[in-house]
Amino acid sequence: MIQFNLCRFGKVAKWSLQGDKRYYVKTFLQFLVVMLLTFLFFSMVVKVNGNHVNGYRSCAVAEFAVVIVNIVLGPALMFYSMEGKHDMQTLMMLPASNFEKYLARYFNWIIVVAISFVACLGADVIQYLIHTLLGHDYTRFVTSVLGDLFVRAANDVHTSQATHPRFILSMIVLVIWFQSLYAVGATLFRSRKFNWVITTVALILIGMLFVKIGDKFEAVQLNDHSAMLDYITGVGFYLVWATINFCLSYRFFCRTQNIGKIVNL
């Protein structure tokens, strides 16, 4: 039976945060440097369509992609801060239920997303200061450009369906489904550093399979123009699949092995 105590879970989460401080600092610095170099490259080194101003759009797309990728891949990184077998042994020996330990590690992706977002903002401010010091008259904040792109997409007649409730719900369900698959990969494969690679390969294979059987298996198609019943069936299918994946991920976590196996089965 799954046991959960909020106070005990808080202590596990606090222990996890304290042990991951160095990992968070390193992750922040990595994102800061990578995003700053990306912003400077597109806004200074290259000209998009012969104009540095258009380069900011590429910067905005890169900033948005970093946050989205971290949200989708987040569960695959739940054990990245743990170095060696000792850290995993310490986690499993904590006076808490396995469910509380699993949740404490799973929600680690929220912190990583927040760190990546703050790093993007920091890189944005630094690139703005650099351009200002160099006297460039096209200096802009990347975040403001990203906001303009969202507003333009919402107002554009041809992309107005992107604001449709069905489309938004479909994207949320799709992200949850992707997260569930990466959560399975994080706890199934014992290779902490490359489980997301293996999971991605599996996703590509699943995608290829769906392309072949898509015409015959309409239940898995989230179509914004489909009938309400078909749409609900598609959303329900993915949510049930995601639930099964999370249950499998937790099951694999409970069977975590320190020696002798490639996967936790």
C-alpha positions in Angstrom: 0.0 0.0 0.0 1.3 3.4 -0.9 2.0 5.6 2.1 2.2 9.3 2.1 2.8 11.8 4.9 3.1 15.5 4.0 5.5 16.3 6.8 7.7 13.3 6.1 7.7 14.2 2.4 8.8 17.7 3.2 11.8 16.4 5.0 12.7 14.2 2.1 12.3 17.1 -0.3 14.5 19.3 2.0 17.2 16.6 2.1 17.1 16.3 -1.7 17.4 20.1 -2.2 20.3 20.4 0.2 22.1 17.5 -1.5 21.5 19.0 -5.0 22.8 22.5 -4.3 26.0 22.0 -6.3 24.1 20.4 -9.1 21.7 23.3 -9.3 24.5 25.9 -9.3 26.4 23.9 -12.1 23.2 23.6 -14.1 22.4 27.3 -13.8 25.9 28.3 -14.9 25.8 25.9 -17.9 22.5 27.3 -19.1 23.6 30.9 -18.5 26.8 30.5 -20.6 25.1 28.5 -23.4 22.2 30.9 -23.7 24.4 34.0 -23.5 26.6 32.6 -26.3 23.5 31.7 -28.3 22.0 35.2 -27.9 25.3 36.9 -28.9 25.8 34.6 -31.8 22.4 35.3 -33.4 22.4 39.0 -32.5 26.0 39.9 -33.3 27.9 37.3 -35.3 25.2 36.4 -37.9 22.6 38.3 -39.8 19.2 36.7 -40.3 17.8 37.8 -43.6 20.5 40.5 -43.7 19.4 42.1 -40.5 20.6 41.8 -36.9 17.2 42.6 -35.6 15.7 39.4 -37.1 18.4 37.5 -35.2 16.5 38.3 -32.0 13.7 36.1 -33.3 16.0 33.2 -33.4 17.2 34.0 -29.9 13.5 34.0 -28.8 12.9 30.7 -30.4 16.0 29.3 -28.7 14.9 30.6 -25.3 11.4 29.1 -25.7 12.9 25.8 -26.9 15.2 25.5 -23.8 12.3 25.9 -21.4 10.0 23.5 -23.3 12.7 20.8 -23.7 13.4 21.0 -19.9 9.7 20.6 -19.2 9.4 17.5 -21.4 12.7 15.9 -20.5 12.5 16.9 -16.8 11.6 13.5 -15.4 14.5 11.8 -17.2 16.9 14.0 -15.2 15.5 13.1 -11.7 18.6 11.2 -10.8 21.3 13.3 -12.6 22.5 14.9 -9.4 23.3 11.6 -7.8 26.9 10.6 -8.3 27.6 6.9 -7.9 25.9 4.1 -6.0 26.4 5.7 -2.6 23.9 8.5 -3.2 21.2 6.1 -4.4 21.8 3.8 -1.4 21.4 6.9 0.9 18.2 7.8 -0.8 16.7 4.3 -0.5 17.7 4.2 3.2 15.9 7.4 4.2 13.1 6.9 6.8 10.3 7.5 4.3 8.1 5.5 2.0 9.3 4.8 -1.6 6.4 6.9 -2.9 7.6 9.9 -1.0 11.2 9.4 -2.2 9.9 9.0 -5.8 7.9 12.2 -5.7 10.8 14.1 -4.2 13.0 13.1 -7.1 10.3 13.5 -9.8 9.4 17.1 -8.8 13.1 17.9 -9.3 12.3 18.8 -12.9 10.3 21.9 -11.7 13.4 23.3 -10.1 15.5 22.6 -13.2 12.9 24.4 -15.4 12.9 27.4 -13.0 16.7 27.4 -13.1 16.8 27.3 -16.9 14.2 30.2 -17.1 16.2 32.3 -14.6 19.4 31.6 -16.5 17.7 32.7 -19.8 16.6 35.9 -18.1 20.1 36.4 -16.8 21.7 35.8 -20.2 19.1 38.2 -21.7 20.1 41.0 -19.3 23.9 40.4 -20.0 23.5 40.5 -23.8 21.4 43.7 -23.5 24.2 45.3 -21.4 26.9 44.2 -23.9 25.0 45.6 -26.9 24.3 48.8 -25.0 28.0 49.2 -24.1 28.9 48.6 -27.8 26.4 51.2 -28.9 24.2 49.0 -31.0 21.0 50.8 -31.9 19.1 47.5 -32.5 19.5 46.3 -28.9 16.4 44.5 -27.5 15.5 42.1 -24.7 15.0 38.6 -26.1 12.1 38.0 -23.6 10.2 41.0 -25.0 10.7 39.6 -28.6 9.4 36.3 -27.4 6.3 38.0 -25.9 5.7 39.9 -29.2 5.9 36.5 -31.1 3.2 35.1 -28.8 1.0 38.1 -29.2 1.4 38.0 -33.0 0.6 34.3 -33.1 -2.6 34.9 -31.1 -3.7 37.7 -33.4 -2.8 36.0 -36.6 -5.9 34.6 -38.4 -4.0 31.7 -39.9 -2.7 30.6 -36.5 -5.7 31.5 -34.3 -6.4 27.8 -33.7 -3.2 27.7 -31.5 -5.4 29.5 -28.9 -8.3 27.1 -29.2 -9.1 25.2 -25.9 -8.9 21.9 -27.6 -5.4 22.6 -29.0 -4.2 23.9 -25.6 -5.6 20.8 -23.8 -4.0 18.6 -26.5 -0.6 20.1 -25.9 -0.9 19.7 -22.1 -1.9 16.1 -22.5 1.0 15.5 -24.9 3.5 17.0 -22.5 2.2 14.8 -19.7 2.5 11.7 -21.9 6.0 12.6 -22.9 6.9 13.2 -19.3 5.5 9.8 -18.3 7.6 8.1 -20.9 10.8 9.8 -19.8 9.9 9.0 -16.2 9.8 5.3 -17.2 13.2 5.6 -18.8 14.7 7.3 -15.8 13.8 4.5 -13.5 14.0 1.6 -15.9 17.5 2.1 -17.2 20.4 2.1 -14.6 22.5 4.4 -16.8 21.6 7.7 -15.2 23.4 9.9 -17.6 22.0 8.5 -20.9 18.5 7.2 -20.1 17.0 10.1 -21.9 18.8 9.1 -25.1 17.5 5.6 -24.9 14.0 6.8 -24.1 14.2 9.2 -27.1 15.1 6.4 -29.4 12.1 4.4 -28.1 9.9 7.4 -28.7 11.1 7.7 -32.3 10.3 4.0 -32.9 6.8 4.5 -31.3 6.3 7.5 -33.6 7.3 5.5 -36.7 4.8 2.8 -35.6 2.0 5.3 -35.2 2.7 6.8 -38.6 2.1 3.3 -40.1 -1.0 2.4 -38.2 -2.4 6.0 -37.8 -5.1 5.5 -40.5 -6.4 2.5 -38.7 -6.1 3.6 -35.1 -8.0 6.9 -34.8 -8.3 6.7 -31.1 -4.7 8.0 -30.6 -5.1 11.0 -32.9 -5.6 14.3 -31.1 -7.4 16.2 -33.9 -8.6 19.8 -33.2 -11.4 19.3 -35.8 -12.5 15.9 -34.8 -15.9 15.1 -33.2 -16.2 15.7 -29.5 -16.5 12.0 -28.6 -13.5 11.1 -30.7 -11.5 13.9 -29.2 -12.4 12.9 -25.6 -11.5 9.3 -26.5 -8.1 10.4 -27.8 -7.4 12.5 -24.7 -8.5 9.8 -22.4 -6.4 7.2 -24.2 -3.2 9.3 -23.7 -4.0 10.1 -20.1 -4.6 6.4 -19.3 -1.4 5.5 -21.1 0.5 8.2 -19.1 -1.0 6.9 -15.8 0.2 3.4 -16.7 3.7 4.8 -17.5 3.9 6.6 -14.2 2.8 3.5 -12.3 5.5 1.5 -14.2 8.1 4.2 -13.4 7.3 4.0 -9.7 7.4 0.2 -9.8 10.8 0.3 -11.4 12.0 2.8 -8.8 11.0 0.4 -6.0 13.0 -2.3 -7.7 16.1 -0.2 -8.1 19.3 -2.4 -8.1 22.8 -1.2 -7.3 24.6 -4.1 -8.9 24.3 -6.7 -11.6 21.6 -5.4 -14.0 21.2 -3.1 -16.9 17.6 -2.4 -16.1 15.6 -2.4 -12.9 13.4 -5.4 -13.5 
